Amino acid sequence: LIWSCPFQVILSLYFLHIELGNAIFAGVGILVILIPFNAYISRYQQNKEKQQMKKKDERMKVINEVINGVKVIKFYGWEIPFISKISMIRLKEIEDLRAIAITVAINSFVWSCAPIAVSFTAFAVFIRTGDNVLDVQKAFVSLALFEALRFPMAGKGISILIFP
């Protein structure tokens, strides 16, 4: 990724510049704006996953205590306090799982809408500047090149290099 992502970006930008001229920088600007957003969401998700794993470990520890001491718990009638303790830990764990699911959904939504926003912006600037006409050939070639740009600009690409 260290050498292939920048190479892929440079090559895609070069060919896009041949097709659309300076209008590509409007579309690429949107991708560049999304890189820090993606990095922030990824870090937030990692932190929530760490918190969730700690709560899961805590819950498993209590469950192991219950299993190992089932005779004592049954003898003294401590079932309900242990059940409520495990349930409270599980509820906190579910809150973190919900936050993780929401961040994954937001990230997926943003990165599935990004190609449309990038293409629309670049095409709009291309058409509005000068007497440019967007024909089918330019549109499809540009869409393919913008799609080729999406992977290196996503979380596994340049954002790794910029935000280690």
C-alpha positions as a Markdown table, in Angstrom:
| # | Residue | x | y | z |
|---|---|---|---|---|
| 1 | Leu | 0.0 | 0.0 | 0.0 |
| 2 | Ile | 2.9 | 2.4 | 0.7 |
| 3 | Trp | 4.0 | 2.6 | -2.9 |
| 4 | Ser | 0.9 | 1.4 | -4.8 |
| 5 | Cys | -1.6 | 3.8 | -3.4 |
| 6 | Pro | 0.2 | 7.0 | -4.3 |
| 7 | Phe | 1.1 | 5.5 | -7.7 |
| 8 | Gln | -2.6 | 4.7 | -8.3 |
| 9 | Val | -3.7 | 8.1 | -7.2 |
| 10 | Ile | -1.1 | 9.9 | -9.4 |
| 11 | Leu | -2.0 | 7.8 | -12.4 |
| 12 | Ser | -5.7 | 8.2 | -12.0 |
| 13 | Leu | -5.4 | 12.0 | -11.5 |
| 14 | Tyr | -3.2 | 12.3 | -14.6 |
| 15 | Phe | -5.7 | 10.4 | -16.8 |
| 16 | Leu | -8.6 | 12.3 | -15.2 |
| 17 | His | -6.9 | 15.6 | -16.0 |
| 18 | Ile | -6.6 | 14.5 | -19.6 |
| 19 | Glu | -10.3 | 13.8 | -19.7 |
| 20 | Leu | -11.8 | 16.6 | -17.7 |
| 21 | Gly | -9.0 | 19.2 | -17.2 |
| 22 | Asn | -8.9 | 21.2 | -14.0 |
| 23 | Ala | -12.5 | 20.3 | -13.2 |
| 24 | Ile | -11.2 | 17.1 | -11.5 |
| 25 | Phe | -9.8 | 19.1 | -8.6 |
| 26 | Ala | -13.4 | 19.9 | -7.4 |
| 27 | Gly | -14.2 | 16.2 | -7.3 |
| 28 | Val | -10.9 | 15.2 | -5.8 |
| 29 | Gly | -11.4 | 18.0 | -3.2 |
| 30 | Ile | -14.4 | 16.1 | -1.9 |
| 31 | Leu | -12.4 | 12.9 | -1.6 |
| 32 | Val | -9.6 | 14.8 | 0.2 |
| 33 | Ile | -12.2 | 16.2 | 2.6 |
| 34 | Leu | -13.5 | 12.7 | 3.3 |
| 35 | Ile | -10.1 | 11.4 | 4.3 |
| 36 | Pro | -10.0 | 13.0 | 7.8 |
| 37 | Phe | -13.6 | 12.2 | 8.3 |
| 38 | Asn | -12.9 | 8.5 | 7.5 |
| 39 | Ala | -9.9 | 8.5 | 9.8 |
| 40 | Tyr | -11.9 | 10.1 | 12.7 |
| 41 | Ile | -14.7 | 7.6 | 12.3 |
| 42 | Ser | -12.3 | 4.7 | 12.1 |
| 43 | Arg | -10.5 | 5.7 | 15.3 |
| 44 | Tyr | -13.9 | 6.2 | 17.1 |
| 45 | Gln | -14.9 | 2.8 | 16.0 |
| 46 | Gln | -11.6 | 1.2 | 17.2 |
| 47 | Asn | -12.1 | 2.9 | 20.6 |
| 48 | Lys | -15.6 | 1.6 | 20.9 |
| 49 | Glu | -14.5 | -1.9 | 20.0 |
| 50 | Lys | -11.8 | -1.8 | 22.7 |
| 51 | Gln | -14.4 | -0.7 | 25.2 |
| 52 | Gln | -16.8 | -3.4 | 24.1 |
| 53 | Met | -14.1 | -6.1 | 24.4 |
| 54 | Lys | -13.2 | -4.9 | 28.0 |
| 55 | Lys | -16.9 | -5.2 | 28.9 |
| 56 | Lys | -17.1 | -8.6 | 27.3 |
| 57 | Asp | -14.1 | -9.8 | 29.2 |
| 58 | Glu | -15.7 | -8.5 | 32.4 |
| 59 | Arg | -18.9 | -10.3 | 31.7 |
| 60 | Met | -17.1 | -13.5 | 30.9 |
| 61 | Lys | -15.2 | -13.3 | 34.1 |
| 62 | Val | -18.4 | -13.0 | 36.1 |
| 63 | Ile | -20.0 | -15.9 | 34.2 |
| 64 | Asn | -16.9 | -18.0 | 34.9 |
| 65 | Glu | -17.2 | -17.1 | 38.6 |
| 66 | Val | -20.9 | -18.1 | 38.6 |
| 67 | Ile | -20.1 | -21.4 | 36.8 |
| 68 | Asn | -17.2 | -22.2 | 39.2 |
| 69 | Gly | -19.2 | -21.3 | 42.3 |
| 70 | Val | -22.7 | -22.5 | 41.3 |
| 71 | Lys | -23.0 | -24.6 | 44.5 |
| 72 | Val | -22.3 | -21.7 | 46.8 |
| 73 | Ile | -24.5 | -19.3 | 44.8 |
| 74 | Lys | -27.4 | -21.8 | 44.9 |
| 75 | Phe | -26.8 | -22.5 | 48.6 |
| 76 | Tyr | -27.0 | -18.8 | 49.6 |
| 77 | Gly | -29.7 | -17.8 | 47.0 |
| 78 | Trp | -27.5 | -15.3 | 45.2 |
| 79 | Glu | -28.9 | -16.2 | 41.7 |
| 80 | Ile | -30.8 | -12.9 | 41.3 |
| 81 | Pro | -27.9 | -10.6 | 42.2 |
| 82 | Phe | -25.5 | -12.4 | 39.9 |
| 83 | Ile | -28.1 | -12.4 | 37.1 |
| 84 | Ser | -28.6 | -8.7 | 37.5 |
| 85 | Lys | -24.9 | -8.0 | 37.6 |
| 86 | Ile | -24.3 | -10.0 | 34.4 |
| 87 | Ser | -27.3 | -8.2 | 32.8 |
| 88 | Met | -26.0 | -4.7 | 33.6 |
| 89 | Ile | -22.6 | -5.6 | 32.1 |
| 90 | Arg | -24.3 | -7.0 | 29.0 |
| 91 | Leu | -26.4 | -3.8 | 28.6 |
| 92 | Lys | -23.3 | -1.7 | 28.7 |
| 93 | Glu | -21.7 | -4.0 | 26.1 |
| 94 | Ile | -24.8 | -3.7 | 23.9 |
| 95 | Glu | -24.6 | 0.1 | 24.0 |
| 96 | Asp | -21.0 | -0.1 | 22.6 |
| 97 | Leu | -22.1 | -2.6 | 20.0 |
| 98 | Arg | -24.9 | -0.2 | 19.0 |
| 99 | Ala | -22.4 | 2.6 | 18.7 |
| 100 | Ile | -20.1 | 0.4 | 16.6 |
| 101 | Ala | -23.0 | -0.5 | 14.3 |
| 102 | Ile | -24.0 | 3.1 | 13.8 |
| 103 | Thr | -20.4 | 4.2 | 13.0 |
| 104 | Val | -20.1 | 1.3 | 10.5 |
| 105 | Ala | -23.4 | 2.4 | 8.9 |
| 106 | Ile | -22.3 | 6.0 | 8.7 |
| 107 | Asn | -19.0 | 5.1 | 7.2 |
| 108 | Ser | -20.5 | 2.8 | 4.6 |
| 109 | Phe | -23.1 | 5.4 | 3.7 |
| 110 | Val | -20.5 | 8.1 | 3.2 |
| 111 | Trp | -18.2 | 5.9 | 1.1 |
| 112 | Ser | -21.1 | 4.6 | -1.0 |
| 113 | Cys | -22.2 | 8.2 | -1.7 |
| 114 | Ala | -18.7 | 9.5 | -2.3 |
| 115 | Pro | -18.4 | 8.4 | -5.9 |
| 116 | Ile | -21.7 | 10.0 | -6.8 |
| 117 | Ala | -20.8 | 13.3 | -5.1 |
| 118 | Val | -17.3 | 13.3 | -6.6 |
| 119 | Ser | -18.5 | 12.6 | -10.1 |
| 120 | Phe | -21.4 | 15.0 | -9.9 |
| 121 | Thr | -19.1 | 17.8 | -8.6 |
| 122 | Ala | -16.4 | 17.2 | -11.2 |
| 123 | Phe | -18.9 | 17.0 | -14.1 |
| 124 | Ala | -20.8 | 20.1 | -12.9 |
| 125 | Val | -17.6 | 22.1 | -12.8 |
| 126 | Phe | -16.5 | 20.7 | -16.1 |
| 127 | Ile | -19.8 | 21.7 | -17.8 |
| 128 | Arg | -20.0 | 25.1 | -16.1 |
| 129 | Thr | -16.4 | 26.2 | -17.0 |
| 130 | Gly | -16.0 | 27.1 | -20.6 |
| 131 | Asp | -17.9 | 25.6 | -23.5 |
| 132 | Asn | -17.2 | 22.0 | -22.5 |
| 133 | Val | -19.6 | 19.2 | -23.5 |
| 134 | Leu | -19.8 | 16.0 | -21.4 |
| 135 | Asp | -20.2 | 13.2 | -23.9 |
| 136 | Val | -20.6 | 9.5 | -23.1 |
| 137 | Gln | -17.0 | 8.6 | -23.6 |
| 138 | Lys | -15.7 | 11.3 | -21.2 |
| 139 | Ala | -18.4 | 10.4 | -18.6 |
| 140 | Phe | -17.7 | 6.6 | -18.5 |
| 141 | Val | -13.9 | 7.0 | -18.6 |
| 142 | Ser | -14.1 | 9.5 | -15.8 |
| 143 | Leu | -16.4 | 7.4 | -13.8 |
| 144 | Ala | -14.0 | 4.4 | -14.1 |
| 145 | Leu | -11.1 | 6.6 | -13.1 |
| 146 | Phe | -12.9 | 8.1 | -10.1 |
| 147 | Glu | -13.8 | 4.5 | -9.0 |
| 148 | Ala | -10.1 | 3.6 | -9.3 |
| 149 | Leu | -9.4 | 6.5 | -7.0 |
| 150 | Arg | -11.8 | 5.4 | -4.3 |
| 151 | Phe | -9.8 | 2.5 | -2.9 |
| 152 | Pro | -6.5 | 4.3 | -2.3 |
| 153 | Met | -8.4 | 7.3 | -0.8 |
| 154 | Ala | -10.4 | 5.1 | 1.5 |
| 155 | Gly | -9.4 | 4.0 | 5.0 |
| 156 | Lys | -6.9 | 1.3 | 3.8 |
| 157 | Gly | -5.2 | 3.6 | 1.3 |
| 158 | Ile | -3.7 | 7.1 | 1.7 |
| 159 | Ser | -5.3 | 7.8 | 5.0 |
| 160 | Ile | -3.0 | 5.1 | 6.5 |
| 161 | Leu | -0.1 | 7.1 | 5.1 |
| 162 | Ile | -1.4 | 10.5 | 6.3 |
| 163 | Phe | -2.8 | 9.4 | 9.6 |
| 164 | Pro | -0.7 | 6.5 | 10.9 |
